[in-house]
């Protein structure tokens, strides 16, 4: 297991439905979760939004996701997308409790909009009391699933 510290950032807010985008009033996750559940990958225990974590100066590379879904048509007005998921644990700085979570990764090559910086991980987790923009978190990520690179030294 590899550890990396990161900072919680404000994202595009479309996953949660807080962006004001009239195409996704309940959020993109509300439309995607039932599809993943039908495919045998339920996400109902996770909060209806993602936690965007900047791991600068690190970037990451996909090694072996726990699940990848290709050609997901989750909205009539969007193209199909590919998604991968990775195990993760998240802990708020100052806490000793890790929460089981997932890295949620819409593949950039199939994603039509709302792109992420390559140093940002989108995390799906149960609701975590005390999480807010700007706080530091510690992530545990399996090296067999995601490889981390320090941009300053690579």
MDTraj code that builds the backbone (N, CA, C; nanometers):
import mdtraj as md
import numpy as np

residues = "UNK UNK UNK UNK UNK UNK UNK UNK UNK UNK UNK UNK UNK UNK UNK UNK UNK UNK UNK UNK UNK UNK UNK UNK UNK UNK UNK UNK UNK UNK UNK UNK UNK UNK UNK UNK UNK UNK UNK UNK UNK UNK UNK UNK UNK UNK UNK UNK UNK UNK UNK UNK UNK UNK UNK UNK UNK UNK UNK UNK UNK UNK UNK UNK UNK UNK UNK UNK UNK UNK UNK UNK UNK UNK UNK UNK UNK UNK UNK UNK UNK UNK UNK UNK UNK UNK UNK UNK UNK UNK UNK UNK UNK UNK UNK UNK UNK UNK UNK UNK UNK UNK UNK UNK UNK UNK UNK UNK UNK UNK UNK UNK UNK UNK UNK UNK UNK UNK UNK UNK UNK UNK UNK UNK UNK UNK UNK UNK UNK UNK UNK UNK UNK UNK UNK UNK UNK UNK UNK UNK UNK UNK UNK UNK UNK UNK UNK UNK UNK UNK UNK UNK UNK UNK".split()
xyz = np.array([
    [0.0851, -0.1181, 0.0000],
    [0.0000, 0.0000, 0.0000],
    [0.0892, 0.1237, 0.0000],
    [0.0598, 0.2171, -0.0852],
    [0.1359, 0.3419, -0.0899],
    [0.0505, 0.4554, -0.0334],
    [0.1178, 0.5495, 0.0305],
    [0.0504, 0.6645, 0.0918],
    [0.0850, 0.7897, 0.0137],
    [-0.0125, 0.8784, 0.0025],
    [0.0121, 1.0096, -0.0564],
    [-0.0801, 1.1100, 0.0123],
    [-0.0243, 1.2256, 0.0442],
    [-0.1058, 1.3329, 0.1013],
    [-0.1634, 1.4157, -0.0124],
    [-0.2809, 1.4692, 0.0113],
    [-0.3445, 1.5520, -0.0889],
    [-0.4315, 1.6577, -0.0247],
    [-0.4743, 1.7505, -0.1068],
    [-0.5610, 1.8595, -0.0607],
    [-0.6954, 1.8486, -0.1307],
    [-0.8029, 1.8611, -0.0531],
    [-0.9378, 1.8551, -0.1088],
    [-0.9659, 1.9855, -0.1829],
    [-1.0042, 1.9712, -0.3102],
    [-1.0329, 2.0852, -0.3962],
    [-1.1797, 2.0874, -0.4357],
    [-1.2261, 2.2052, -0.4705],
    [-1.3595, 2.2180, -0.5280],
    [-1.3520, 2.1681, -0.6713],
    [-1.4396, 2.0772, -0.7073],
    [-1.4404, 2.0227, -0.8426],
    [-1.5418, 2.0941, -0.9297],
    [-1.5807, 2.0276, -1.0368],
    [-1.6789, 2.0843, -1.1295],
    [-1.8207, 2.0809, -1.0723],
    [-1.8425, 1.9964, -0.9725],
    [-1.9684, 1.9822, -0.9005],
    [-2.0809, 1.9221, -0.9836],
    [-2.0471, 1.8558, -1.0941],
    [-2.1502, 1.7904, -1.1743],
    [-2.1854, 1.6523, -1.1205],
    [-2.0896, 1.5833, -1.0587],
    [-2.1184, 1.4505, -1.0031],
    [-2.2275, 1.4590, -0.8973],
    [-2.2243, 1.5648, -0.8171],
    [-2.3206, 1.5806, -0.7078],
    [-2.4482, 1.6524, -0.7488],
    [-2.4475, 1.7173, -0.8657],
    [-2.5644, 1.7941, -0.9086],
    [-2.5629, 1.9371, -0.8608],
    [-2.4530, 1.9814, -0.8008],
    [-2.4454, 2.1169, -0.7466],
    [-2.3917, 2.2189, -0.8468],
    [-2.3665, 2.1765, -0.9710],
    [-2.3097, 2.2676, -1.0703],
    [-2.4146, 2.3589, -1.1329],
    [-2.5414, 2.3220, -1.1199],
    [-2.6469, 2.3983, -1.1851],
    [-2.6681, 2.3579, -1.3297],
    [-2.5999, 2.2538, -1.3764],
    [-2.6158, 2.2071, -1.5140],
    [-2.7551, 2.1445, -1.5275],
    [-2.8416, 2.2025, -1.6121],
    [-2.9793, 2.1515, -1.6225],
    [-2.9885, 2.0103, -1.6804],
    [-2.8820, 1.9622, -1.7466],
    [-2.8836, 1.8246, -1.7984],
    [-2.8756, 1.7213, -1.6864],
    [-2.8129, 1.7606, -1.5749],
    [-2.7893, 1.6661, -1.4659],
    [-2.8335, 1.7274, -1.3322],
    [-2.9613, 1.7570, -1.3149],
    [-3.0039, 1.8266, -1.1925],
    [-2.9759, 1.7489, -1.0635],
    [-2.9761, 1.6160, -1.0712],
    [-2.9461, 1.5338, -0.9533],
    [-2.8001, 1.4904, -0.9522],
    [-2.7275, 1.5264, -1.0548],
    [-2.5863, 1.4902, -1.0649],
    [-2.5623, 1.3731, -1.1580],
    [-2.4412, 1.3654, -1.2097],
    [-2.4063, 1.2569, -1.3008],
    [-2.4026, 1.1217, -1.2289],
    [-2.3624, 1.1231, -1.1026],
    [-2.3575, 0.9958, -1.0289],
    [-2.4964, 0.9346, -1.0116],
    [-2.5975, 1.0183, -0.9953],
    [-2.7342, 0.9670, -0.9812],
    [-2.7778, 0.8925, -1.1069],
    [-2.7262, 0.9333, -1.2207],
    [-2.7577, 0.8655, -1.3469],
    [-2.6695, 0.7431, -1.3704],
    [-2.5470, 0.7481, -1.3206],
    [-2.4526, 0.6397, -1.3452],
    [-2.4669, 0.5231, -1.2467],
    [-2.4970, 0.5535, -1.1214],
    [-2.5015, 0.4481, -1.0192],
    [-2.5939, 0.3314, -1.0555],
    [-2.7163, 0.3571, -1.1043],
    [-2.8025, 0.2430, -1.1392],
    [-2.7446, 0.1558, -1.2511],
    [-2.6720, 0.2157, -1.3424],
    [-2.6101, 0.1387, -1.4510],
    [-2.5010, 0.0480, -1.3956],
    [-2.4148, 0.1046, -1.3104],
    [-2.3082, 0.0225, -1.2517],
    [-2.3675, -0.0887, -1.1649],
    [-2.4768, -0.0586, -1.0947],
    [-2.5406, -0.1615, -1.0119],
    [-2.5925, -0.2757, -1.0992],
    [-2.6561, -0.2431, -1.2114],
    [-2.7051, -0.3476, -1.3032],
    [-2.5904, -0.4320, -1.3573],
    [-2.4714, -0.3732, -1.3648],
    [-2.3535, -0.4453, -1.4122],
    [-2.2809, -0.5188, -1.2992],
    [-2.3426, -0.5208, -1.1808],
    [-2.2866, -0.5957, -1.0685],
    [-2.1858, -0.5198, -0.9850],
    [-2.1877, -0.3867, -0.9948],
    [-2.0928, -0.3044, -0.9195],
    [-2.1696, -0.1932, -0.8470],
    [-2.2371, -0.2289, -0.7364],
    [-2.3194, -0.1296, -0.6663],
    [-2.2352, -0.0222, -0.5970],
    [-2.2812, 0.1015, -0.6081],
    [-2.2133, 0.2163, -0.5469],
    [-2.3033, 0.2875, -0.4466],
    [-2.4100, 0.2191, -0.4026],
    [-2.5085, 0.2840, -0.3162],
    [-2.4563, 0.3212, -0.1780],
    [-2.3455, 0.2649, -0.1329],
    [-2.2939, 0.3010, -0.0004],
    [-2.2092, 0.4283, -0.0034],
    [-2.1869, 0.4824, -0.1245],
    [-2.1039, 0.6014, -0.1385],
    [-2.1888, 0.7271, -0.1513],
    [-2.1380, 0.8354, -0.0961],
    [-2.2042, 0.9660, -0.1011],
    [-2.2267, 1.0079, -0.2464],
    [-2.3299, 1.0855, -0.2689],
    [-2.3700, 1.1281, -0.4033],
    [-2.2844, 1.2460, -0.4518],
    [-2.1571, 1.2259, -0.4601],
    [-2.0635, 1.3264, -0.5084],
    [-1.9233, 1.2719, -0.4930],
    [-1.8276, 1.3357, -0.5594],
    [-1.6895, 1.2914, -0.5479],
    [-1.6097, 1.3901, -0.4641],
    [-1.5053, 1.3392, -0.4027],
    [-1.4091, 1.4221, -0.3312],
    [-1.2902, 1.4375, -0.4244],
    [-1.2636, 1.5589, -0.4666],
    [-1.1522, 1.5852, -0.5572],
    [-1.0280, 1.6128, -0.4745],
    [-0.9260, 1.5302, -0.4915],
    [-0.8046, 1.5401, -0.4115],
    [-0.6849, 1.5657, -0.5031],
    [-0.6207, 1.6802, -0.4834],
    [-0.4977, 1.7114, -0.5556],
    [-0.3821, 1.6442, -0.4838],
    [-0.3038, 1.5659, -0.5604],
    [-0.1885, 1.4970, -0.5030],
    [-0.0582, 1.5587, -0.5543],
    [-0.0634, 1.6838, -0.5996],
    [0.0558, 1.7565, -0.6472],
    [0.1639, 1.7474, -0.5403],
    [0.2866, 1.7174, -0.5730],
    [0.3479, 1.7149, -0.7058],
    [0.3383, 1.5800, -0.7755],
    [0.2549, 1.4905, -0.7255],
    [0.2437, 1.3578, -0.7849],
    [0.1432, 1.3558, -0.8996],
    [0.1645, 1.2624, -0.9885],
    [0.0665, 1.2227, -1.0881],
    [0.0509, 1.0718, -1.0713],
    [-0.0400, 1.0145, -1.1476],
    [-0.0604, 0.8703, -1.1348],
    [-0.0745, 0.8063, -1.2716],
    [-0.0556, 0.6777, -1.2711],
    [-0.0734, 0.5975, -1.3910],
    [-0.1535, 0.4741, -1.3530],
    [-0.2467, 0.4398, -1.4371],
    [-0.3288, 0.3214, -1.4153],
    [-0.2426, 0.1972, -1.4332],
    [-0.2521, 0.1058, -1.3358],
    [-0.1838, -0.0229, -1.3465],
    [-0.2890, -0.1309, -1.3714],
    [-0.3744, -0.1571, -1.2727],
    [-0.4770, -0.2604, -1.2862],
    [-0.6003, -0.2219, -1.2046],
    [-0.7015, -0.1642, -1.2673],
    [-0.8231, -0.1287, -1.1946],
    [-0.8921, -0.2536, -1.1379],
    [-0.9739, -0.2324, -1.0349],
    [-1.0526, -0.3464, -0.9858],
    [-1.1685, -0.3744, -1.0808],
    [-1.2184, -0.2694, -1.1475],
    [-1.3225, -0.2864, -1.2491],
    [-1.3079, -0.1774, -1.3539],
    [-1.3310, -0.2136, -1.4775],
    [-1.3396, -0.1189, -1.5876],
    [-1.4664, -0.1483, -1.6645],
    [-1.5373, -0.0440, -1.6990],
    [-1.6604, -0.0550, -1.7766],
    [-1.6422, 0.0283, -1.9033],
    [-1.6696, -0.0309, -2.0152],
    [-1.6511, 0.0372, -2.1433],
    [-1.7859, 0.0620, -2.2116],
    [-1.7924, 0.1758, -2.2803],
    [-1.9102, 0.2070, -2.3606],
    [-2.0370, 0.2311, -2.2802],
    [-2.0232, 0.2971, -2.1662],
    [-2.1395, 0.3232, -2.0810],
    [-2.2154, 0.4444, -2.1347],
    [-2.3412, 0.4234, -2.1716],
    [-2.4299, 0.5303, -2.2181],
    [-2.5195, 0.5658, -2.1007],
    [-2.4790, 0.6670, -2.0263],
    [-2.5493, 0.7011, -1.9026],
    [-2.6424, 0.8214, -1.9179],
    [-2.6388, 0.8892, -2.0302],
    [-2.7283, 1.0031, -2.0539],
    [-2.7526, 1.0153, -2.2041],
    [-2.8767, 1.0439, -2.2462],
    [-2.9046, 1.0499, -2.3901],
    [-2.8294, 1.1598, -2.4642],
    [-2.7886, 1.2656, -2.3947],
    [-2.7213, 1.3785, -2.4602],
    [-2.5688, 1.3696, -2.4553],
    [-2.5148, 1.2601, -2.4039],
    [-2.3690, 1.2461, -2.3967],
    [-2.3255, 1.1206, -2.4716],
    [-2.2009, 1.1206, -2.5153],
    [-2.1440, 1.0018, -2.5800],
    [-2.1194, 0.8933, -2.4757],
    [-2.0926, 0.7734, -2.5223],
    [-2.0594, 0.6666, -2.4276],
    [-1.9231, 0.6973, -2.3653],
    [-1.9055, 0.6484, -2.2428],
    [-1.7813, 0.6719, -2.1691],
    [-1.7297, 0.5416, -2.1113],
    [-1.6002, 0.5405, -2.0852],
    [-1.5355, 0.4301, -2.0153],
    [-1.5013, 0.4776, -1.8741],
    [-1.5145, 0.3865, -1.7777],
    [-1.4884, 0.4182, -1.6375],
    [-1.4053, 0.3068, -1.5757],
    [-1.3141, 0.3450, -1.4880],
    [-1.2396, 0.2473, -1.4081],
    [-1.2496, 0.2864, -1.2610],
    [-1.2358, 0.1860, -1.1763],
    [-1.2439, 0.2045, -1.0314],
    [-1.1250, 0.1353, -0.9664],
    [-1.0758, 0.1967, -0.8586],
    [-0.9602, 0.1475, -0.7854],
    [-0.9902, 0.1536, -0.6362],
    [-0.9356, 0.0599, -0.5607],
    [-0.9499, 0.0648, -0.4151],
    [-0.8714, 0.1830, -0.3604],
    [-0.9178, 0.2321, -0.2474],
    [-0.8561, 0.3485, -0.1849],
    [-0.9025, 0.3541, -0.0404],
    [-0.8232, 0.4149, 0.0414],
    [-0.8655, 0.4517, 0.1771],
    [-0.8300, 0.5974, 0.1949],
    [-0.9185, 0.6701, 0.2634],
    [-0.8985, 0.8134, 0.2846],
    [-0.9074, 0.8426, 0.4332],
    [-0.8178, 0.9315, 0.4776],
    [-0.8161, 0.9709, 0.6194],
    [-0.7956, 1.1208, 0.6255],
    [-0.8774, 1.1884, 0.7046],
    [-0.8601, 1.3314, 0.7258],
    [-0.7374, 1.3538, 0.8120],
    [-0.6595, 1.4578, 0.7798],
    [-0.5426, 1.4895, 0.8604],
    [-0.5871, 1.5152, 1.0037],
    [-0.5145, 1.4589, 1.0987],
    [-0.5483, 1.4729, 1.2393],
    [-0.6375, 1.3618, 1.2911],
    [-0.6868, 1.2770, 1.2016],
    [-0.7695, 1.1634, 1.2414],
    [-0.6855, 1.0366, 1.2320],
    [-0.7263, 0.9336, 1.3029],
    [-0.6576, 0.8056, 1.2891],
    [-0.7468, 0.7027, 1.2206],
    [-0.8620, 0.7490, 1.1700],
    [-0.9587, 0.6579, 1.1082],
    [-0.9561, 0.6690, 0.9563],
    [-0.9267, 0.5577, 0.8911],
    [-0.9347, 0.5499, 0.7455],
    [-1.0748, 0.5045, 0.7062],
    [-1.1247, 0.5588, 0.5970],
    [-1.2538, 0.5212, 0.5413],
    [-1.2286, 0.4498, 0.4091],
    [-1.2900, 0.3320, 0.3919],
    [-1.2799, 0.2613, 0.2648],
    [-1.3505, 0.3415, 0.1574],
    [-1.2856, 0.3556, 0.0435],
    [-1.3369, 0.4387, -0.0636],
    [-1.2937, 0.3796, -0.1979],
    [-1.3272, 0.4490, -0.3036],
    [-1.2864, 0.4106, -0.4384],
    [-1.2346, 0.5328, -0.5123],
    [-1.1363, 0.5112, -0.5976],
    [-1.1007, 0.6134, -0.6956],
    [-1.1938, 0.5887, -0.8141],
    [-1.2644, 0.6943, -0.8543],
    [-1.3585, 0.6914, -0.9658],
    [-1.2897, 0.7629, -1.0814],
    [-1.2690, 0.6928, -1.1920],
    [-1.1938, 0.7514, -1.3022],
    [-1.2674, 0.7376, -1.4342],
    [-1.3406, 0.8430, -1.4729],
    [-1.3896, 0.8456, -1.6109],
    [-1.2670, 0.8594, -1.7015],
    [-1.2563, 0.7763, -1.8021],
    [-1.1384, 0.7790, -1.8882],
    [-1.1329, 0.9092, -1.9676],
    [-1.0219, 0.9811, -1.9597],
    [-1.0110, 1.1101, -2.0286],
    [-1.0335, 1.1006, -2.1801],
    [-0.9976, 0.9882, -2.2400],
    [-1.0125, 0.9753, -2.3854],
    [-1.1572, 0.9567, -2.4304],
    [-1.2483, 0.9268, -2.3380],
    [-1.3903, 0.9137, -2.3737],
    [-1.4774, 1.0176, -2.3036],
    [-1.4183, 1.0971, -2.2181],
    [-1.4934, 1.1961, -2.1412],
    [-1.5134, 1.3221, -2.2266],
    [-1.6381, 1.3651, -2.2463],
    [-1.6617, 1.4781, -2.3371],
    [-1.6335, 1.6163, -2.2775],
    [-1.6379, 1.6293, -2.1448],
    [-1.6169, 1.7595, -2.0812],
    [-1.5840, 1.7405, -1.9335],
    [-1.5581, 1.8493, -1.8621],
    [-1.5266, 1.8471, -1.7194],
    [-1.4004, 1.7662, -1.6904],
    [-1.2929, 1.8013, -1.7590],
    [-1.1672, 1.7285, -1.7444],
    [-1.0988, 1.7627, -1.6126],
    [-1.0222, 1.6668, -1.5609],
    [-0.9480, 1.6832, -1.4367],
    [-0.7998, 1.7017, -1.4668],
    [-0.7343, 1.7763, -1.3815],
    [-0.5899, 1.7872, -1.3822],
    [-0.5326, 1.6465, -1.3583],
    [-0.4217, 1.6084, -1.4220],
    [-0.3667, 1.4734, -1.4019],
    [-0.3144, 1.4478, -1.2608],
    [-0.3134, 1.5486, -1.1761],
    [-0.2741, 1.5304, -1.0363],
    [-0.3944, 1.5288, -0.9428],
    [-0.5151, 1.5153, -0.9992],
    [-0.6368, 1.5116, -0.9171],
    [-0.7008, 1.3737, -0.9283],
    [-0.7291, 1.3167, -0.8122],
    [-0.8039, 1.1912, -0.8045],
    [-0.9455, 1.2225, -0.7583],
    [-1.0430, 1.1588, -0.8207],
    [-1.1817, 1.1715, -0.7765],
    [-1.2125, 1.0512, -0.6885],
    [-1.2560, 1.0790, -0.5677],
    [-1.2782, 0.9735, -0.4689],
    [-1.4279, 0.9599, -0.4398],
    [-1.4757, 0.8368, -0.4420],
    [-1.6105, 0.8042, -0.3956],
    [-1.5954, 0.7447, -0.2569],
    [-1.6693, 0.8007, -0.1613],
    [-1.6607, 0.7531, -0.0235],
    [-1.7965, 0.7697, 0.0430],
    [-1.8219, 0.6946, 0.1492],
    [-1.9393, 0.7259, 0.2293],
    [-1.9249, 0.8700, 0.2811],
    [-2.0326, 0.9296, 0.3256],
    [-2.0240, 1.0661, 0.3782],
    [-1.9204, 1.0696, 0.4907],
    [-1.8294, 1.1656, 0.4830],
    [-1.7246, 1.1814, 0.5845],
    [-1.7467, 1.3141, 0.6557],
    [-1.7815, 1.3058, 0.7823],
    [-1.8037, 1.4260, 0.8615],
    [-1.6732, 1.5048, 0.8735],
    [-1.6786, 1.6330, 0.8494],
    [-1.5624, 1.7195, 0.8655],
    [-1.4842, 1.7437, 0.7379],
    [-1.5214, 1.6799, 0.6291],
    [-1.4467, 1.7031, 0.5055],
    [-1.4910, 1.8363, 0.4452],
    [-1.3936, 1.9129, 0.3989],
    [-1.4231, 2.0426, 0.3382],
    [-1.3087, 2.0821, 0.2473],
    [-1.3350, 2.1785, 0.1603],
    [-1.2323, 2.2254, 0.0677],
    [-1.1130, 2.2792, 0.1450],
    [-0.9943, 2.2457, 0.0959],
    [-0.8714, 2.2986, 0.1534],
    [-0.8059, 2.2111, 0.2582],
    [-0.8777, 2.1111, 0.3094],
    [-0.8153, 2.0286, 0.4131],
    [-0.7217, 1.9253, 0.3497],
    [-0.6285, 1.8770, 0.4298],
    [-0.5342, 1.7754, 0.3859],
    [-0.5884, 1.6386, 0.4232],
    [-0.5731, 1.5458, 0.3295],
    [-0.6122, 1.4074, 0.3533],
    [-0.4941, 1.3173, 0.3201],
    [-0.4964, 1.1989, 0.3767],
    [-0.3983, 1.0960, 0.3449],
    [-0.4726, 0.9871, 0.2688],
    [-0.4189, 0.9482, 0.1554],
    [-0.4772, 0.8404, 0.0766],
    [-0.3853, 0.7193, 0.0812],
    [-0.4443, 0.6025, 0.0937],
    [-0.3732, 0.4766, 0.0774],
    [-0.4225, 0.4162, -0.0529],
    [-0.3285, 0.3856, -0.1416],
    [-0.3626, 0.3326, -0.2735],
    [-0.2799, 0.2080, -0.3010],
    [-0.3420, 0.1009, -0.3470],
    [-0.2654, -0.0201, -0.3774],
    [-0.1748, 0.0016, -0.4987],
    [-0.0468, -0.0223, -0.4824],
    [0.0501, -0.0051, -0.5916],
    [0.0200, -0.0988, -0.7086],
    [-0.0474, -0.2088, -0.6831],
    [-0.0839, -0.3012, -0.7910],
    [-0.1946, -0.2441, -0.8793],
    [-0.2611, -0.1393, -0.8303],
    [-0.3707, -0.0798, -0.9061],
    [-0.3350, 0.0562, -0.9667],
    [-0.2620, 0.1379, -0.8907],
    [-0.2256, 0.2732, -0.9346],
    [-0.0793, 0.2983, -0.9000],
    [-0.0044, 0.3481, -0.9968],
    [0.1358, 0.3859, -0.9723],
    [0.1421, 0.5370, -0.9554],
    [0.2116, 0.5813, -0.8517],
    [0.2300, 0.7240, -0.8260],
    [0.3682, 0.7670, -0.8714],
    [0.3754, 0.8872, -0.9272],
    [0.5024, 0.9440, -0.9725],
    [0.5153, 1.0849, -0.9189],
    [0.6350, 1.1201, -0.8748],
    [0.6616, 1.2554, -0.8295],
    [0.7125, 1.3342, -0.9499],
    [0.6370, 1.4341, -0.9927],
    [0.6745, 1.5112, -1.1115],
    [0.8065, 1.5833, -1.0950],
    [0.8447, 1.6146, -0.9721],
    [0.9699, 1.6856, -0.9481],
    [1.0927, 1.5988, -0.9723],
    [1.0745, 1.4657, -0.9586],
    [1.1898, 1.3775, -0.9712],
    [1.1802, 1.2820, -1.0894],
    [1.0688, 1.2826, -1.1603],
    [1.0571, 1.1866, -1.2722],
    [1.0817, 1.2523, -1.4050],
])
top = md.Topology()
chain = top.add_chain()
for i, resn in enumerate(residues, 1):
    res = top.add_residue(resn, chain, resSeq=i)
    for name in ("N", "CA", "C"):
        top.add_atom(name, md.element.get_by_symbol(name[0]), res)
traj = md.Trajectory(xyz[None], top)
